[in-house]
Amino acid sequence: MVRFLPIFLLLAICSSSGFSRGATPQTDINFILASFSNSLTQQTILQSFQDSRGNLWFLTQEGVNKYNGFTLENYRYSSSNNASISNNWATRITEDIFGNVWISTRGGGLNKYNPIDNSFTAIYSGPNRRITPVSNDIETVFADSEGHIWLGYDNAFSVFDVASGEFRHFTPESTPEKIIGEISRFTQSADGTIW
């Protein structure tokens, strides 16, 4: 406890003096409930995202929602509609450099949104790993600056080349590491490195 006291005192002194000089005055921020919030597929949002067309996307465990500034559309899985999203539990959303919106799901593989006919195409895991994901349970999806899509799973990850339609997988069998861990997020640094 004693070791932390000097740091605490330093923070207390800095916060009450020098650092506040020259700063802009604090503004009050007011939050209001969006008019469409009661129409979302679920009230717990896992991710919000704005695409290049200006649409706001809200992902939940009970479907996907798209708001264009005027109307809200709900997307849910339907066994009678092959163009519906493949699973209601959407985990992450991203947009690639070509303007394609991709949604990863838990249990429904990878979905690509088609804005022309407002539909989805799913890519499911299958025996030909060269053209399918490792699993239909995808924890995250990320688009890099080269146009590749990165998929994270529990103990594996993949890179999807959108142009060729081919996947490259990294699993405990293909790497020296026997445990990769759950891949929940990706990011890319300025030098192009994927983390």
Secondary structure, DSSP 8 states (H G I E B T S, - for coil): -GGGHHHHHHHHHHHHTGGGTT------------TTGGGSS-S--SEEEE-TTS-EEEEETTEEEEE-SS-EEEE---TT-TTS-S-S-EEEEEE-TTS-EEEEEBSS-EEEEETTTTEEEEE---S-TTSS-S-SB--EEEE-TTSEEEEEEBTEEEEEETTTTEEEEE-TTTSS-S---B-----B-TTS-B-
